[in-house]
Amino acid sequence: MYGIMLIVVLVLTGGVIAFIGDRLGSKVGKKKLSLFGMRPKHTSILVTIVTGILITTVTFGVLAIASENVRTALFGMEKLRKEMQATQEDLDEATVSLETMKQDLTFTKDEYDKSKKELEKSQSELEKAQSSAEELKRQQEQLQARNYQLLADNEQLIGNNSQLAQENSDLLADNDILTANNQSLKTDNASLEKLNSDLQEGIENIRERPIVYRVGELLASGIIKKTDSPGQIQHDLNQIVALANSKIVDRLGEEEAKNGVWIYPAEYEEAVKTLMHADRDMVVRLIVAANLVKGDAVLTDLELHPNRMVYQKDELVYQKVYDISVDGINTEYLIGDFLRNVNKTATSNGILPNPLTGAVGVISGNQIYSIDKALQNSSGNILVSAYAVQNTDILGPLRLNIVLHQDDDKNE
């Protein structure tokens, strides 16, 4: 409707101007008027020309006033063309960038699929190797048990042989037979030992790469102070991981230890969150999660434990009274029993044991030798007491000072 009304206005305006021009030209012609000193005929022609110019001017003026598009077409066409060209160039650049991003995305996806397949293949080969190793280990244990049984039978035959020789010299013939059997058993034992050795070599050859870390082995441990700074927590965790990597390098060498420690990312992030919300210092331990062969990354589990002081310096850990007057008492067994009870007590009180050995304490060989010698030179009831050498938290280790006292009350 707006366009129709504009056309109608232009037609009416042009008609009015033409009518006025025609009337004006006729009057000029009839009255023989002259403008600017021209002849009447030329004046009439000038009026007609001016009228045509006015029609065109008014037409464009009305269009320009009424429509922004007309103004743009008349005065801004060049600017509009440059803007359209710039827009087209931006569109072309965006299209090229989009294609490049699509190619990068496709390449990244292919690399991810390839890595995933290689990881699945490695895990499958590791599981097969572990299964084969367990089966060979079971067979080796059976052979060793048979070997021990044969050794026991051999010892028994030797004892019977000596007894028969002392009781009756007439049984020398039988003794020779037993000696021959004994020699045969020794030959069988040697054969079994060789078979055991061959089996062990077969295990190594099948597996190609020996196990260098056993599941449950402690790699490294440390204490992380209470803080709400994620950066500090990650720094302290990385220090413990670096310590573990250093120990791996010491055991395997630079070339074999290049893969280092591997921690499941989700487990690592969960550990950081736990440490951030902890209300006390925390003990962190890196534990081997699976048997490791050379060349593979060391899969580890993160253990977190709230830290606390378990024993103060010179605090009594455990004590027990032993009767040394019993004939034939084995002091080595006595010391072993005492240390086992100390280990059990310290563990129940909160000190973290070695995951592989279960031990929590440290005692020198010289001290054990001194205790054994003192027990051998003692008699009656002896009170054996173990004290903490220094302040000890749950991380340990528990260093012991063992003291012996004469005790006549038989109170433990």
Residue, then its C-alpha position, 0 to 999 in steps of 0.5 A: m500500500y505504501g508503494i502504491m500511494l507513493i506512485v499515485v502521489l508521484v503521478l499526481t505531482g507530475g501531472v500538476i506540474a505538467f499542467i502548470g507548465d503547459r498553462l504557463g507556456s501557453k500564456v507566455g506564448k499568447k502574450k508574447l512574453s520574453l524572459f532574460g531578453m529572449r524571443p517569445k518562442h524561445t521563452s516558451i521553450l525554456v518554460t517547457i524545459v524548466t517544467g520537465i526539470l521540475i518534474t524529474t527533480v520533484t520525483f527524485g526528491v519525493l522518492a528520496i524523502a519517502s524511502e531510505n532504500v532510494r537514498t541508499a541507491l542514489f547516494g550510498m551504493e558504493k559504500l554498500r558494495k564495499e561492505m558487501q565485499a568485506t562481508q563476503e571476504d569474512l564469510d570466506e575466511a570463516t568457511v576456511s577456518l571451519e574446514t580446518m577445524k573439521q580436519d583437526l577434529t577428525f585427526t584428533k579423533d583418529e589419534y584417540d581411537k588409535s591410542k585407545k585400541e593400543l591401550e586395550k591391546s596392551q592390557s589384554e597382553l598383560e592379563k594373559a602374561q599374568s595368567s600364564a605366570e600364575e599358572l607356572k608359579r603354581q606348578q613351581e610351588q608343586l614341584q618345590a613341595r615334592n622336592y621338600q617331601l623327597l628331601a624329608d624322605n631322604e633324611q628319614l632314610i639316612g636316619n633309619n640307615s644309621q640306626l640299623a647299622q648300630e643295632n645289627s651289623d648283620l643287616l649291612a646288606d640291607n644297609d647297602i640296599l638302603t644306601a643304594n635307595n638313598q643314592s637313587l633318591k639323591t639322583d631323583n632329587a637332583s633331577l627334580e632340582k634340574l627340572n625346577s631350574d628348567l621350569q624357572e628358566g621357562i617362566e622367565n623365557i615365556r614372560e620375557r620381562p621379569i616382574v620388577y614390582r609386586v602388587g601391594e608394594l609401597l613406592a613412596s609416602g609422605i605427609i601433606k600439611k593441612t591447607d585449602s590451597p589446591g596449588q600447594i596440595q598439588h605441589d606436595l602430591n607431585q613431590i611424593v610422585a617425584l620421590a616414587n619416580s626417583k626410586i623407580v629410576d634407582r631400581l630400573g635405570e633411566e631407560e626402563a623407568k621412562n614411563g614412571v608412575w601412573i595414577y588414574p586421573a579421577e583418583y588423583e582429582e578425588a585425592v586433591k578434593t579430599l586433601m582440600h577438605a581435610d581438617r588435619d595433616m594427611v598421610v599419602r602413600l603410593i601403592v603398586a596396583a598391579n604386578l609390573v614388568k619392565g617397560d610398563a608404567v607403574l600403576t599405583d593406588l593413592e592411600l590417604h590417612p588422617n595423621r596423628m601422633v601414636y607414640q611419644k618419645d620413650e613411651l611404652v609400646y609393649q612388654k611381656v614377661y618370659d621365663i628363661s629358666v625353662d630348659g631348652i628355651n630358644t631365645e631367637y624364638l622368644i625375640g621373634d615372638f616379642l617383636r611380632n607382638v610389638n608389631k601387632t600392638a603398634t598396628s592396632n594402635g594406628i601405625l600403618p604397616n608395610p602393605l607387602t610385609g606387614a612390618v611397622g618397626v625398625i630395629s638394628g641387627n646389633q640390638i637384636y644380637s645384644i638382646d639375644k646374648a643378654l637373654q642367654n646370660s639371664s635366668g628366671n623371669i625376665l620382663v622385656s619392654a619396648y619403648a619408642v625411641q622418638n615421637t612417632d606418627i601413623l606414617g612410622p617407622l616405629r624405632l624401638n629401644i628394648v629393655l630387659h629387667q629381672d621380674d620375680d612376680k610373673n606379672e605380664 
